[in-house]
Amino acid sequence: MGVIPRAVAGLALATAGSIAYAWGYERKAFRLREVELPVLPPGAPTLRVLHLSDLHITPGQPWKVDWVRGLARLRPDFVVNTGDNLAAVRGVPEVLKAMGPLLDVPGAFVPGSNDWFAPVAKNPAGYLKPRSTTPRPHGDPLPWGELRNAFTDRGWLDLTHRRTTVSLQGLSVELAGVSDAHLQADHYPRIAGRVSPDSDVAIGLSHSPEPRLVDCFVADGFDLVMSGHTHGGQLRVPGYGALVTNCGLERRRARGLSAWGSNGGWLHVSAGLGTSPYAPVRFACPPEATLLSLVARPADRPGG
């Protein structure tokens, strides 16, 4: 065998091994990310917020259902779900089984596109091209109304174009959310307005972290915007990071916490817990949930 055929064979073997790892191991190698964020008034108690996103559940994924269900052991004060729970028409019972005891904890949610429509097969190379204004193809309708009603029946707040205030740990928490910005279904003017001076902390929700939308939240005084959608890039190159974010967000913000603007705002992007059934792989980007501990600011630091 010549040098070139050996090189080709070696490349093919390495590619096959990477795919086997990404499919057989990493997409099931769940991680809990823990983050501390000083956004509460001085002297305030810690507020523990569990962020879940992008489950993309289909029947027959017990490893995912069991892991998510086990997060109840964390005893969060609040649960935030930023959408794309479903990936199949028969996924609702599996999502509810995964959420399980977490539905007994106060929570809030907004939908993603894969709560409304099933995913469809796409050319992966398309994600590397410049973003197009051509309407994206959608699969069959999914029973989002059934899942939404199940969430609200258990007391979770549907923040789709809604703004409200809740009391958690004795703190006044202002909440607002929009529909999926990736589909340009967000209508921020419906919830626009400055955060109340009586609020101890303000949190905004959007499935997709489109920069134009994060700008709006932060300009109105929201301390923290929580999103998903990016899957953290899903396929990351060690030392380089995410190749794409599938939205207008820059690659370095594809997952985790980052400061936003000069007003003291923050963005948290969940790398998510699942994948499309048509691309069931992750590389250097394991599925994750995040426990954010919101803590008091130092007494000499002004609020955002």
C-alpha positions in Angstrom: 0.0 0.0 0.0 1.4 3.4 -1.0 1.7 6.5 1.2 -1.5 8.1 -0.1 -3.7 5.1 0.2 -2.4 4.6 3.7 -3.1 8.2 4.6 -6.7 7.8 3.1 -7.2 4.7 5.1 -5.9 6.3 8.3 -8.2 9.3 7.8 -11.2 7.0 7.1 -10.4 5.0 10.3 -10.1 8.2 12.4 -13.3 9.6 11.0 -15.2 6.3 11.7 -13.8 6.3 15.2 -14.8 9.9 15.9 -18.4 9.2 14.7 -18.6 6.1 16.8 -17.5 8.1 19.9 -19.8 11.0 19.1 -22.8 8.7 18.6 -22.1 5.9 21.0 -20.7 7.8 24.0 -20.7 11.5 24.1 -24.3 12.2 23.2 -25.2 10.2 26.3 -22.4 11.6 28.5 -24.5 14.1 30.4 -22.9 16.8 32.5 -24.1 19.3 35.1 -22.5 22.7 34.7 -22.5 24.8 37.9 -22.3 28.6 37.7 -22.3 31.4 40.3 -23.6 34.8 39.2 -23.6 37.9 41.5 -26.8 39.7 40.4 -28.8 39.9 43.6 -28.9 42.8 46.1 -26.3 42.8 48.9 -27.3 40.5 51.7 -29.8 38.5 49.6 -30.0 34.7 50.0 -28.8 32.5 47.2 -31.3 31.6 44.5 -30.7 28.3 42.7 -32.0 28.2 39.2 -31.9 25.0 37.1 -31.7 25.7 33.3 -32.8 22.9 31.0 -33.0 23.2 27.2 -33.2 21.2 23.9 -34.1 17.8 25.2 -35.3 16.8 21.7 -36.9 13.7 23.2 -38.2 10.8 21.3 -39.6 7.5 22.6 -36.8 5.0 23.5 -34.3 7.3 25.2 -34.3 6.0 28.8 -30.7 7.2 29.4 -31.9 10.8 28.9 -35.2 10.5 30.7 -33.5 9.0 33.8 -30.7 11.5 33.9 -33.0 14.5 33.7 -35.4 13.0 36.2 -32.5 12.6 38.6 -31.8 16.4 38.6 -34.5 16.8 41.2 -31.9 15.8 43.8 -30.4 19.3 43.3 -33.5 20.8 45.0 -33.5 24.0 42.9 -35.6 27.0 43.9 -36.7 27.5 40.3 -36.6 25.7 36.9 -36.2 27.4 33.6 -36.9 25.5 30.4 -36.0 27.3 27.1 -37.6 25.0 24.6 -37.1 22.3 22.0 -38.4 19.6 24.3 -39.9 17.4 21.6 -38.6 15.6 18.5 -41.5 13.2 17.8 -45.2 13.2 17.9 -45.2 10.6 20.7 -42.6 12.5 22.8 -44.9 14.3 25.3 -45.2 11.3 27.8 -41.4 10.9 27.7 -40.8 14.6 28.4 -43.2 14.5 31.4 -41.5 11.4 32.7 -38.1 13.1 32.4 -39.3 16.3 34.2 -41.1 14.1 36.8 -40.5 15.7 40.3 -39.1 18.8 38.8 -42.6 19.8 37.9 -43.3 20.1 41.6 -40.7 23.0 41.7 -41.7 26.5 40.6 -40.7 26.9 36.9 -41.2 28.9 33.7 -40.8 28.0 30.0 -40.8 29.3 26.4 -41.1 27.1 23.3 -38.6 26.4 20.5 -39.3 25.5 16.9 -39.0 21.8 17.6 -41.8 22.1 20.1 -44.1 23.1 17.2 -42.7 21.1 14.3 -40.8 17.9 14.1 -37.2 18.1 12.8 -36.4 17.2 9.2 -33.3 15.8 7.6 -30.9 18.5 6.5 -27.6 18.7 4.8 -25.1 19.3 7.7 -22.9 21.4 5.3 -25.8 23.9 5.2 -25.0 25.1 8.7 -21.5 26.2 7.5 -23.0 28.6 4.8 -24.0 32.2 5.5 -27.5 32.5 7.1 -30.3 32.6 4.5 -33.6 34.5 4.6 -35.3 31.6 2.8 -38.0 30.0 5.0 -36.7 26.9 6.7 -38.4 23.6 6.0 -40.6 22.2 8.9 -41.7 18.7 9.7 -45.1 17.5 10.9 -46.8 19.5 13.6 -46.0 18.4 17.2 -48.4 18.4 20.1 -47.0 21.5 21.8 -50.3 22.5 23.1 -50.6 19.2 25.0 -47.1 19.6 26.6 -47.7 23.3 27.4 -51.0 22.5 29.1 -49.3 19.7 31.1 -46.6 22.2 32.3 -49.1 24.9 33.2 -51.4 22.4 35.0 -48.5 21.7 37.3 -48.0 25.4 38.0 -45.2 26.3 35.6 -45.4 29.7 33.9 -45.8 30.0 30.1 -43.7 33.2 29.5 -44.5 33.3 25.7 -44.9 37.1 25.3 -45.7 37.4 28.9 -44.2 39.5 31.8 -44.8 38.7 35.4 -43.2 38.8 38.9 -42.9 35.9 41.3 -41.5 35.6 44.9 -38.7 33.2 45.4 -36.7 32.9 48.6 -38.3 36.2 49.7 -37.0 37.9 46.6 -39.0 39.7 43.9 -38.1 38.1 40.6 -39.3 39.7 37.4 -39.7 37.3 34.5 -40.4 37.9 30.8 -40.2 35.8 27.7 -40.8 35.6 23.9 -41.5 33.0 21.3 -38.7 31.5 19.2 -36.5 34.3 17.7 -34.9 31.8 15.4 -38.2 31.7 13.5 -38.6 35.5 14.0 -41.7 34.6 16.0 -40.5 36.8 18.9 -42.4 40.1 19.4 -40.5 41.9 22.1 -42.6 45.1 21.9 -45.4 43.1 23.6 -43.3 42.8 26.8 -41.0 45.9 26.4 -40.5 48.3 29.3 -38.0 49.0 32.0 -37.6 46.5 34.8 -39.4 47.6 37.9 -37.2 49.3 40.6 -39.0 47.0 43.1 -37.6 43.9 41.5 -34.6 42.2 43.1 -33.6 40.5 39.9 -35.0 40.3 36.4 -34.6 37.3 34.0 -35.6 37.1 30.4 -36.2 33.9 28.4 -35.8 33.2 24.7 -35.2 29.9 23.0 -32.7 31.3 20.5 -30.2 33.9 21.7 -30.5 36.3 18.8 -28.3 39.3 19.6 -30.9 41.8 18.7 -33.2 40.3 21.2 -30.6 40.0 24.0 -29.9 43.7 23.4 -33.6 44.5 24.0 -33.7 42.6 27.3 -30.5 44.1 28.6 -31.5 47.6 27.5 -34.7 47.3 29.6 -32.6 46.3 32.7 -32.9 42.6 32.7 -30.0 41.1 34.7 -29.9 37.7 33.0 -31.1 36.3 29.6 -31.4 32.6 29.4 -31.5 30.7 26.0 -30.7 27.4 24.4 -30.9 26.5 20.7 -27.2 26.4 19.8 -26.4 23.0 21.3 -23.1 24.6 22.3 -22.1 24.1 18.7 -22.8 20.4 19.0 -19.6 19.6 17.1 -16.7 21.5 18.6 -13.0 21.5 17.7 -10.7 21.3 20.7 -8.8 24.6 21.0 -11.1 26.3 18.5 -14.6 25.9 19.9 -17.9 25.8 18.1 -18.0 25.8 14.4 -21.5 27.4 14.2 -24.2 28.6 16.5 -27.1 28.3 14.0 -28.2 31.9 14.8 -26.7 35.4 14.9 -24.7 34.7 18.1 -20.9 34.8 17.8 -19.2 31.4 18.3 -17.4 32.3 21.6 -20.8 32.6 23.2 -22.2 29.3 21.9 -22.5 27.9 25.4 -22.2 29.0 29.0 -22.2 32.4 30.7 -21.0 35.7 29.1 -21.3 39.3 30.0 -23.5 41.3 27.7 -23.0 45.0 27.0 -22.0 47.7 29.4 -25.2 47.7 31.5 -24.2 44.7 33.7 -26.3 42.2 31.8 -25.5 38.5 31.4 -26.4 35.9 28.8 -26.5 32.2 29.7 -26.7 29.7 26.8 -27.4 26.1 27.6 -25.6 23.6 25.4 -28.7 21.5 25.7 -29.5 17.9 26.4 -30.3 16.3 23.1 -29.8 16.4 19.3 -32.0 16.2 16.2 -32.7 12.5 15.5 -31.2 13.1 12.1 -27.8 14.2 13.6 -27.5 12.1 16.8 -23.9 13.0 17.5 -21.9 15.4 19.8 -18.2 16.0 19.8 -16.2 17.9 22.4 -19.6 19.2 23.5 -21.4 16.8 25.9 -25.1 17.3 26.7 -25.7 19.4 29.8 -28.0 21.1 32.2 -26.9 24.1 34.3 -27.4 25.0 37.9 -27.0 28.7 38.3 -26.5 30.0 41.8 -27.6 33.6 41.8 -25.8 35.3 44.7 -25.6 38.8 46.2 -23.5 41.5 44.7 -20.7 43.0 46.8 -22.1 45.9 48.8 -19.9 48.4 46.8 -21.1 47.2 43.4 -24.2 48.8 41.9 -27.0 46.8 40.4 -27.4 46.3 36.6 
